[in-house]
């Protein structure tokens, strides 16, 4: 929020506290009214998104306090439509409904706690509901949360509230101030680490949580947070070890057992993970999320029949569990029957369906209707799913473009003269945009006897993150690293990734976003091979727009964003080729489909590998694959994925314009 907006709202809040409700209504209404330009046409309010959210919220509060409940509800409905994950809006709705509709009030308070678990007042309202309805399990969980929030020092409770409302930098400031006076406070360390994760300062978050676990070995919340971060960073071997330690302390703890199984999937020990999932489900099969996790393990293993069965069981236990339907759609080969489509449409339309479930259902319905050749209805759901998702994330394509441009400014051709990093020749990096055919290239190379396939490794991103808070900011500090520092970072990468290898001389790192960090890669690993997986712009971007990613790839939820991102990616790849001549191989997806053998030979030649027939029959290679394309690359080459955007062309003008700019 701009400084002048902050001052304005500070004054409005003072008026609200002084019960000057009509004054607040007048001021907020004025702020939210579109202004007229010189021609007399209406233009936008001029408010930032955060300021618009604040104005609507304060207007609703003023309406409720002045007795205009219906106006308050209408304002809040508008607010929730614009900001569907704003917890305080739902809490205010709960207060509005208290006098008129107990069920809607309870639902609103529940939604408030889902989006902002720090809203103590909402938990206290839910406690009354659960006591009245004798919901013993829900009451127990509710009271545990009330007890936890009540035990937090007020500054930490305030910082937690700010974090869940998206005010990350304010929350960080409050948390750091508290820590300066209360060094090594475990809750403060965990909160600051969570803020670091949300701000993508992963190295700081990792250090904080690792320190917290060492200082407070009995604090399982700290251990759970640390294990979750390790998994997020792709450090699954460490996550497994930590999970085993936690399990030794709490052998019967369901949550810890599940977390161990998740980590085992991460290191590719699928049978061990599946055994844990099955054992837990045998004790209680009414666990929809666990069925989905089991399905993911079977999918990674290549057992699609078992995966589909697990996903379908999840939908039977929870008809509104969007992740289960999306998991079915995300196999790319599953087809929904009429009855399931109808059920999904009904669930998506219900007000009681959670936002995250609605998002998953929308993407699944988009795939379902696309399979039925109903482009109009399919696009409606794809668009709605993307729109809902985009409102829940903080993404600015301009900042991303600036970050990619910084890479071009940081690295020139001379930056790589006499580069003396780690001389290992093992790594083969496959980079590019998601949905560009990188999994196919990985499967082809992993079919070679001298190459290990791994997964999307996070290690380069972690190294880049560790360089982000030096005196000279990343990426400009990379060229300042001396030979010893470059060698050490390269060796660190080799050591960290060893756990994912099976002993072959070469291995693949298929993290698409590593295209941003090619300068860093070639400084610390000058002999690494870089392969750019490229796909026709409209095909690549529309495929990304249709995909609901597990995390990251925030640029993919808007046509303009994804188009501009593609343009910036192409520009950066052109730069890398200019400053690193003959060291980046672009493989066009369409060329692979048209001439598999020719492109495979070209690929192997670039990597310095002899030709092997197994690379042509890549679909017969058995290995763990955890990307959305896993089932597709277990089949021979087919061309049905080409120009899938064509039936949707009339809806894609914004994307076309962004790509042509």
C-alpha positions in Angstrom: 0.0 0.0 0.0 1.3 3.5 -0.9 2.4 5.8 2.0 -0.4 8.3 1.3 -2.9 5.4 1.3 -1.6 4.2 4.7 -2.1 7.6 6.2 -5.5 7.9 4.7 -6.7 4.6 6.2 -5.1 5.4 9.5 -7.4 8.4 9.8 -10.4 6.4 8.7 -9.7 3.8 11.3 -9.5 6.5 14.0 -13.0 7.7 12.8 -14.3 4.1 13.1 -12.9 3.8 16.6 -14.7 7.0 17.6 -17.9 5.5 16.3 -18.1 8.0 13.4 -19.7 5.4 11.2 -21.4 7.6 8.7 -18.1 9.5 8.1 -16.4 6.2 7.4 -19.1 5.1 5.0 -18.9 8.4 3.2 -15.1 8.4 2.9 -14.8 4.7 1.8 -17.7 5.0 -0.7 -16.0 8.0 -2.2 -12.7 6.2 -2.4 -14.4 3.2 -4.1 -16.3 5.3 -6.7 -14.7 5.4 -10.1 -13.5 8.9 -11.0 -14.4 10.6 -14.2 -11.7 11.7 -16.6 -11.7 14.8 -18.8 -14.0 13.2 -21.4 -16.5 12.3 -18.7 -15.8 8.6 -18.9 -15.4 6.6 -15.8 -12.0 5.3 -15.0 -10.6 3.1 -12.2 -10.6 4.1 -8.6 -6.9 4.6 -8.6 -6.5 2.6 -5.4 -4.0 -0.2 -5.1 -5.4 -3.7 -4.7 -4.5 -3.7 -1.0 -6.1 -0.3 -0.5 -9.3 -1.4 -2.3 -9.5 -4.4 0.0 -9.1 -2.2 3.0 -11.7 0.3 1.9 -14.3 -2.4 1.2 -13.5 -4.0 4.6 -13.8 -0.8 6.6 -17.0 0.2 4.7 -18.6 -3.2 5.6 -17.6 -2.8 9.3 -19.0 0.7 9.4 -22.3 -0.5 7.8 -22.6 -3.3 10.3 -21.9 -1.1 13.3 -24.4 1.5 12.1 -27.1 -1.2 11.8 -27.1 -1.5 8.0 -26.5 -5.3 8.1 -27.7 -6.0 4.5 -25.4 -3.3 3.1 -22.6 -4.8 5.1 -23.3 -8.2 3.7 -23.5 -6.9 0.1 -20.2 -5.1 0.5 -18.5 -8.2 1.9 -19.8 -10.4 -0.9 -18.2 -7.9 -3.3 -15.0 -8.0 -1.2 -14.9 -11.9 -1.1 -15.5 -12.0 -4.9 -12.4 -9.8 -5.4 -10.3 -11.3 -2.6 -11.6 -14.9 -2.0 -8.9 -15.8 0.6 -9.3 -12.7 2.8 -9.9 -14.2 6.3 -11.1 -11.0 7.9 -13.9 -10.5 5.3 -15.3 -13.9 6.3 -15.0 -13.1 10.0 -16.9 -9.9 9.4 -19.5 -11.9 7.4 -19.8 -14.1 10.5 -20.6 -11.2 12.7 -23.2 -9.9 10.2 -25.0 -13.3 10.1 -25.0 -13.9 13.8 -28.3 -12.2 14.2 -30.0 -13.5 11.1 -28.6 -17.0 10.1 -26.7 -19.2 12.5 -25.6 -21.7 9.8 -24.2 -19.0 7.6 -22.5 -17.4 10.6 -20.8 -20.7 11.5 -19.7 -21.3 7.9 -18.3 -17.8 7.7 -16.3 -18.1 10.9 -15.0 -21.5 9.7 -13.9 -20.0 6.4 -12.2 -17.2 8.3 -10.1 -19.6 10.3 -9.2 -21.5 7.1 -7.7 -18.5 5.5 -6.3 -16.9 8.6 -5.8 -19.3 11.5 -4.7 -16.4 13.7 -8.2 -15.0 14.0 -8.8 -15.9 17.7 -12.3 -14.3 17.7 -13.5 -16.6 14.9 -12.2 -19.7 16.8 -14.0 -18.5 19.9 -17.3 -18.2 17.9 -16.8 -21.7 16.5 -16.2 -23.0 19.9 -19.8 -22.0 20.8 -21.1 -23.7 17.7 -19.2 -27.0 18.3 -20.4 -27.1 21.9 -24.0 -26.5 21.0 -23.9 -29.1 18.2 -21.8 -31.6 20.3 -19.1 -31.9 17.6 -16.5 -33.3 20.0 -13.6 -33.8 17.6 -14.1 -30.4 16.0 -14.4 -28.8 19.5 -11.2 -30.4 20.7 -9.2 -29.1 17.7 -10.8 -25.7 18.1 -10.0 -25.5 21.8 -6.4 -26.5 21.1 -6.0 -23.7 18.6 -7.6 -21.2 21.0 -5.2 -22.3 23.7 -2.2 -22.0 21.3 -3.2 -18.5 20.1 -4.0 -17.3 23.6 -0.5 -18.5 24.7 1.3 -16.5 22.0 2.8 -13.1 23.1 0.7 -10.4 21.6 3.3 -9.2 19.2 3.6 -12.7 17.7 -0.1 -13.1 17.5 -0.3 -9.8 15.7 2.6 -10.7 13.3 0.9 -14.1 12.6 -2.3 -12.2 11.7 -0.4 -9.9 9.4 1.3 -12.8 7.7 -2.0 -14.6 6.9 -3.4 -11.3 5.6 -0.5 -11.0 3.2 1.3 -8.2 4.9 4.5 -10.1 5.0 7.0 -7.3 5.4 5.1 -5.7 8.3 4.8 -9.1 9.9 8.6 -9.6 9.5 9.3 -6.3 11.1 7.2 -7.0 14.1 8.7 -10.5 14.4 12.3 -9.3 14.2 11.6 -6.6 16.8 10.2 -9.3 19.2 13.2 -11.6 18.6 15.7 -8.8 19.3 14.2 -8.6 22.8 13.5 -12.3 23.1 16.4 -14.1 21.5 15.8 -17.7 20.4 12.1 -17.6 21.2 10.9 -20.8 19.4 7.6 -19.5 18.2 9.2 -16.3 16.9 11.9 -18.3 15.1 9.3 -20.5 13.5 7.2 -17.6 12.5 10.2 -15.7 11.0 11.1 -18.9 9.1 7.5 -19.1 7.7 7.7 -15.5 6.6 11.1 -16.3 4.9 9.5 -19.2 3.1 6.6 -17.0 1.8 9.1 -14.3 0.8 11.2 -17.1 -0.8 14.2 -16.4 1.3 14.7 -20.1 1.7 18.3 -20.2 3.0 17.4 -17.9 5.9 14.3 -20.0 6.7 16.3 -23.2 6.6 18.9 -21.8 9.0 16.3 -20.6 11.4 14.4 -23.9 11.5 17.5 -26.0 11.7 18.7 -23.9 14.6 15.3 -24.1 16.3 15.3 -27.9 16.0 18.8 -28.1 17.5 17.9 -25.8 20.4 14.5 -27.4 21.1 14.7 -31.1 20.1 11.4 -31.9 21.9 9.5 -29.3 19.9 7.8 -31.4 17.3 6.1 -28.3 15.7 9.6 -27.0 14.9 10.7 -30.4 13.5 7.5 -30.7 11.4 8.1 -27.2 10.0 11.7 -28.0 9.2 10.8 -31.3 7.6 8.2 -29.6 5.4 10.7 -27.0 4.3 13.3 -29.7 3.5 10.7 -31.4 1.3 9.8 -28.1 -0.4 13.5 -27.6 -1.2 13.8 -31.1 -2.6 16.1 -32.2 0.2 14.2 -35.4 0.6 17.0 -37.5 2.1 17.3 -35.1 5.0 13.5 -35.0 5.3 13.5 -38.8 5.6 16.1 -38.8 8.4 14.2 -36.1 10.3 10.9 -38.0 9.9 12.5 -41.1 11.3 13.8 -39.2 14.3 10.3 -37.8 14.9 8.7 -41.2 14.5 11.2 -42.7 17.1 9.8 -40.1 19.6 6.2 -40.7 18.6 5.8 -44.1 17.0 2.0 -44.0 16.8 1.7 -40.4 15.6 -0.4 -40.5 12.4 0.8 -37.1 11.1 4.5 -38.1 11.5 3.9 -41.5 9.8 2.3 -39.6 6.8 5.1 -37.2 6.7 7.6 -40.0 6.5 5.7 -41.6 3.6 5.7 -38.3 1.8 9.4 -38.0 2.2 10.0 -41.5 1.0 8.1 -40.7 -2.2 10.5 -37.8 -2.5 13.6 -40.1 -2.5 11.8 -42.6 -4.8 11.3 -45.3 -2.2 7.8 -45.8 -3.5 7.1 -49.3 -2.2 8.0 -48.3 1.4 5.8 -45.2 1.1 2.9 -47.2 -0.3 3.2 -49.7 2.5 2.8 -46.9 5.1 -0.2 -45.4 3.3 -1.9 -48.8 3.0 -1.3 -49.6 6.7 -2.8 -46.3 7.8 -5.8 -46.7 5.5 -6.4 -50.2 6.7 -6.9 -48.7 10.2 -9.2 -46.0 8.9 -10.1 -45.8 5.2 -12.1 -42.5 5.5 -9.1 -40.3 4.7 -9.5 -38.7 1.3 -6.2 -36.8 1.3 -4.3 -40.1 2.1 -6.0 -41.8 -0.8 -4.7 -39.0 -3.1 -1.2 -39.3 -1.6 -1.3 -43.1 -2.3 -2.5 -42.4 -5.8 0.4 -40.0 -6.4 2.9 -42.7 -5.3 1.3 -45.2 -7.7 1.4 -42.7 -10.5 5.1 -41.9 -9.9 5.7 -45.7 -10.0 3.8 -46.0 -13.3 0.9 -48.1 -12.0 -1.9 -46.0 -13.3 -4.7 -48.5 -12.6 -3.9 -48.4 -8.9 -3.4 -44.6 -9.0 -6.8 -44.0 -10.6 -8.5 -46.4 -8.2 -7.0 -44.5 -5.2 -8.1 -41.1 -6.6 -11.6 -42.4 -7.2 -11.9 -43.8 -3.7 -10.9 -40.3 -2.4 -13.9 -38.8 -4.3 -16.2 -41.4 -2.7 -15.2 -40.4 0.8 -15.3 -36.7 0.1 -17.6 -35.6 -2.8 -16.2 -32.0 -2.7 -12.4 -32.9 -2.5 -11.2 -31.0 -5.5 -7.7 -32.4 -5.4 -8.9 -35.9 -6.1 -10.8 -34.8 -9.2 -7.9 -32.8 -10.4 -5.5 -35.7 -9.8 -7.7 -37.8 -12.0 -7.7 -35.1 -14.7 -4.0 -34.6 -14.3 -3.2 -38.2 -15.4 -4.0 -36.6 -18.8 -5.5 -40.0 -19.9 -8.5 -40.3 -17.6 -12.0 -39.5 -18.9 -14.8 -38.4 -16.6 -18.2 -40.0 -17.2 -21.5 -38.0 -17.3 -22.4 -38.7 -13.7 -19.0 -37.5 -12.4 -19.1 -34.3 -14.5 -22.5 -33.5 -13.1 -21.3 -34.2 -9.5 -18.3 -31.9 -10.1 -20.4 -29.1 -11.5 -22.7 -29.3 -8.5 -19.9 -29.3 -6.0 -18.1 -26.4 -7.6 -21.3 -24.3 -7.5 -21.9 -24.8 -3.8 -21.2 -21.9 -1.6 -20.0 -24.3 1.1 -17.2 -25.7 -1.1 -13.8 -24.5 0.0 -11.9 -22.1 -2.2 -9.0 -24.6 -2.8 -11.5 -27.3 -3.7 -13.3 -24.9 -6.1 -10.0 -24.1 -7.9 -9.1 -27.8 -8.3 -12.6 -28.6 -9.5 -12.5 -25.8 -12.1 -9.3 -27.1 -13.6 -10.6 -30.7 -13.6 -13.9 -29.5 -15.2 -11.9 -27.7 -17.8 -10.1 -30.9 -18.7 -13.4 -32.8 -18.6 -15.2 -30.5 -21.0 -12.1 -30.2 -23.3 -12.1 -34.0 -23.7 -15.8 -33.7 -24.7 -14.8 -31.1 -27.4 -16.8 -28.4 -25.6 -14.3 -25.6 -25.8 -16.7 -22.9 -24.6 -17.6 -24.6 -21.3 -14.0 -25.9 -20.9 -12.6 -22.4 -21.2 -15.2 -21.0 -18.8 -13.8 -23.4 -16.1 -10.2 -22.9 -17.0 -10.6 -19.2 -16.9 -12.5 -19.3 -13.6 -9.9 -21.6 -12.0 -7.1 -19.4 -13.1 -8.9 -16.3 -11.9 -9.6 -17.7 -8.5 -6.0 -19.0 -8.2 -4.5 -15.7 -9.3 -6.4 -13.8 -6.6 -4.8 -16.0 -3.9 -1.1 -15.3 -4.9 1.0 -12.1 -5.0 2.6 -12.1 -8.4 3.9 -9.1 -10.4 5.0 -10.0 -13.9 6.9 -6.7 -14.0 9.1 -7.7 -11.1 9.8 -11.1 -12.8 10.7 -9.4 -16.0 13.1 -7.1 -14.1 14.7 -10.2 -12.4 15.3 -11.9 -15.8 16.7 -8.7 -17.2 19.1 -8.4 -14.2 20.6 -11.8 -15.3 21.4 -10.3 -18.7 23.0 -7.2 -17.1 25.0 -9.3 -14.7 26.6 -11.7 -17.2 28.6 -10.8 -20.3 30.7 -13.0 -22.5 33.8 -12.0 -20.5 32.2 -13.2 -17.3 33.0 -16.8 -18.3 36.6 -16.2 -19.3 38.9 -18.7 -17.5 36.0 -20.0 -15.4 37.5 -22.3 -12.8 34.5 -23.8 -11.0 34.0 -27.4 -10.1 35.2 -29.4 -13.2 32.6 -32.2 -12.8 31.1 -33.3 -16.1 28.2 -35.2 -14.5 25.3 -32.8 -14.7 22.9 -32.5 -17.6 20.5 -29.6 -17.0 17.2 -29.6 -18.9 15.6 -26.1 -18.6 12.8 -24.2 -20.1 9.1 -23.5 -19.4 6.8 -26.1 -17.8 4.8 -28.0 -20.3 7.4 -27.6 -23.0 8.5 -31.2 -23.4 11.2 -31.4 -20.8 9.9 -34.6 -19.3 10.1 -36.3 -22.7 13.7 -35.2 -23.1 14.5 -36.4 -19.6 12.9 -39.8 -20.3 14.9 -40.2 -23.5 18.2 -39.4 -21.8 17.4 -41.4 -18.7 16.9 -44.4 -21.0 20.7 -44.3 -21.8 22.8 -46.7 -19.8 25.2 -43.9 -18.8 22.6 -41.4 -17.5 20.6 -41.4 -14.3 17.2 -39.7 -14.3 16.5 -38.0 -11.1 13.7 -35.4 -10.7 13.2 -31.6 -10.6 16.1 -30.8 -8.2 15.9 -27.6 -6.1 19.7 -27.4 -5.4 20.6 -24.6 -7.9 17.6 -22.6 -6.7 18.9 -23.1 -3.2 22.4 -21.9 -4.1 21.0 -18.9 -5.8 18.9 -18.1 -2.7 21.9 -18.4 -0.5 23.6 -15.7 -2.6 20.7 -13.4 -2.4 21.6 -11.5 0.8 25.2 -10.7 0.2 26.4 -7.1 0.1 26.2 -7.1 -3.7 22.8 -8.6 -4.6 22.4 -11.8 -6.7 23.0 -12.2 -9.6 25.5 -9.4 -9.7 27.7 -11.0 -7.0 28.2 -14.2 -8.9 31.0 -12.7 -11.1 32.7 -11.5 -7.9 33.1 -15.0 -6.6 36.7 -16.2 -6.7 37.7 -19.6 -8.1 37.7 -21.3 -4.7 34.2 -20.1 -4.0 32.9 -21.2 -7.4 34.6 -24.6 -7.0 33.1 -25.0 -3.5 29.5 -24.2 -4.7 29.9 -26.5 -7.6 31.1 -29.3 -5.4 28.3 -28.6 -2.9 25.8 -29.1 -5.7 27.4 -32.4 -6.8 27.4 -33.7 -3.2 23.8 -32.6 -2.5 22.5 -34.3 -5.6 24.4 -37.6 -5.1 21.5 -39.1 -3.1 19.3 -39.1 -6.2 21.7 -40.9 -8.4 22.1 -44.7 -9.1 25.8 -44.7 -10.0 25.8 -43.7 -13.7 28.5 -41.3 -15.0 26.0 -38.6 -15.8 22.7 -37.5 -14.3 19.8 -35.1 -15.2 18.5 -32.1 -13.3 15.2 -31.3 -14.8 14.2 -28.1 -13.0 12.7 -25.9 -15.6 13.2 -22.7 -13.7 17.0 -23.2 -13.8 17.0 -21.4 -17.2 17.1 -18.2 -15.1 20.3 -19.3 -13.4 22.4 -20.6 -16.3 25.0 -17.9 -15.6 25.4 -19.2 -12.1 25.5 -22.8 -13.3 28.2 -22.2 -15.8 30.3 -20.3 -13.3 30.3 -23.1 -10.7 29.9 -26.1 -13.1 31.6 -25.0 -16.3 31.4 -28.5 -17.9 27.7 -28.9 -17.2 25.5 -29.5 -20.3 22.5 -27.2 -20.7 19.5 -28.3 -22.8 16.7 -25.8 -23.5 13.4 -27.6 -24.0 11.4 -25.3 -26.3 7.8 -25.6 -27.5 5.8 -23.4 -29.9 4.6 -20.3 -27.9 0.8 -20.8 -28.1 1.0 -24.5 -27.4 3.4 -24.0 -24.5 1.5 -21.1 -22.9 -2.0 -22.5 -23.3 -0.8 -25.8 -21.9 0.6 -23.9 -18.9 -2.7 -21.9 -18.5 -4.6 -25.2 -18.3 -2.3 -26.7 -15.7 -2.8 -26.3 -11.9 0.7 -26.6 -10.5 1.4 -28.0 -7.1 3.4 -24.9 -6.2 5.3 -22.1 -8.0 4.8 -21.1 -11.6 2.7 -18.2 -10.5 3.1 -16.6 -13.9 0.8 -19.3 -15.4 -2.5 -18.0 -14.0 -3.2 -15.2 -16.4 -2.9 -14.9 -20.2 -1.0 -11.7 -20.2 1.4 -12.9 -17.5 2.2 -16.2 -19.1 2.7 -14.5 -22.5 5.0 -11.9 -21.2 6.9 -14.6 -19.2 7.4 -16.6 -22.4 8.8 -13.5 -24.2 11.1 -12.7 -21.3 12.3 -16.4 -21.2 13.1 -16.3 -25.0 15.0 -13.1 -24.6 17.1 -14.5 -21.7 17.8 -17.7 -23.6 19.0 -15.6 -26.6 21.3 -13.8 -24.2 22.8 -17.0 -22.7 23.5 -18.3 -26.2 25.2 -15.1 -27.1 27.5 -15.1 -24.0 27.9 -18.9 -23.9 28.3 -19.8 -27.6 27.7 -23.5 -28.4 27.1 -24.3 -24.7 23.3 -24.4 -24.8 21.3 -26.8 -27.0 17.8 -25.8 -27.9 15.6 -28.8 -28.7 12.3 -27.9 -30.3 9.4 -30.2 -29.1 7.8 -30.2 -32.5 11.1 -31.4 -34.1 11.2 -34.3 -31.6 7.7 -35.4 -32.6 8.5 -35.1 -36.4 12.0 -36.7 -36.3 12.6 -38.6 -33.1 15.7 -40.5 -34.2 17.4 -37.4 -35.7 16.8 -35.3 -32.6 17.8 -38.1 -30.2 21.1 -38.4 -32.0 21.6 -34.6 -31.9 20.8 -34.7 -28.2 23.2 -37.5 -27.4 26.0 -36.0 -29.5 25.7 -32.7 -27.6 26.0 -34.6 -24.3 29.0 -36.6 -25.5 27.1 -39.9 -25.3 27.2 -42.8 -27.8 23.9 -43.6 -29.5 21.8 -46.3 -27.8 18.6 -47.8 -29.3 17.0 -47.7 -25.8 16.7 -43.9 -26.2 14.2 -44.4 -29.1 12.1 -46.8 -27.0 12.2 -44.5 -24.0 8.6 -45.4 -23.1 9.8 -48.9 -22.0 12.1 -47.4 -19.4 10.9 -48.0 -15.8 11.7 -45.2 -13.4 10.1 -42.8 -11.0 8.4 -39.8 -12.7 6.6 -37.2 -10.7 5.6 -34.6 -13.3 2.2 -34.1 -14.9 3.6 -35.7 -18.1 4.5 -39.0 -16.4 1.9 -41.1 -18.2 2.5 -39.4 -21.5 6.2 -40.2 -21.7 5.4 -43.9 -20.9 3.8 -44.1 -24.3 5.4 -43.9 -27.8 5.6 -40.5 -29.5 2.2 -39.1 -30.5 1.2 -35.7 -32.0 -2.2 -35.1 -30.5 -0.8 -32.5 -28.1 0.1 -30.2 -31.0 -2.1 -27.0 -31.5 -4.5 -27.9 -28.7 -5.1 -24.2 -28.3 -6.8 -23.9 -31.7 -10.3 -24.8 -30.5 -9.9 -22.0 -27.9 -8.4 -19.4 -30.2 -11.4 -17.0 -29.9 -10.7 -16.7 -26.2 -7.0 -16.2 -26.4 -6.6 -12.7 -27.8 -4.9 -11.5 -24.6 -2.3 -14.3 -24.8 -1.6 -13.6 -28.5 -1.2 -9.9 -27.8 1.3 -10.6 -25.0 3.3 -12.9 -27.1 3.5 -10.4 -30.0 4.6 -7.5 -27.9 
